[in-house]
Amino acid sequence: MDGAVDGVSGGTPVLASIEAYNEVPVFPTLYGQGLTLLLLTEVINQNRTT
């Protein structure tokens, strides 16, 4: 476990079918890491105010 967020698509355009979406490669990306950090920041901030 190295802290990387797995299962993030490498970029997903609008595709013609569900099968096509299933073929989009998934791997750790900076985009996925950033979104996860934003989510965790929001959770921490929400917990401080309640």
Stockholm file with secondary structure:
# STOCKHOLM 1.0

chainA/1-50         MDGAVDGVSGGTPVLASIEAYNEVPVFPTLYGQGLTLLLLTEVINQNRTT
#=GR chainA/1-50 SS CCSCCCCCBSCCCCCSSHHHHHTSCBCCCHHHHHHHHHHHHHHHHHHHHC
#=GC SS_cons        CCSCCCCCBSCCCCCSSHHHHHTSCBCCCHHHHHHHHHHHHHHHHHHHHC
//
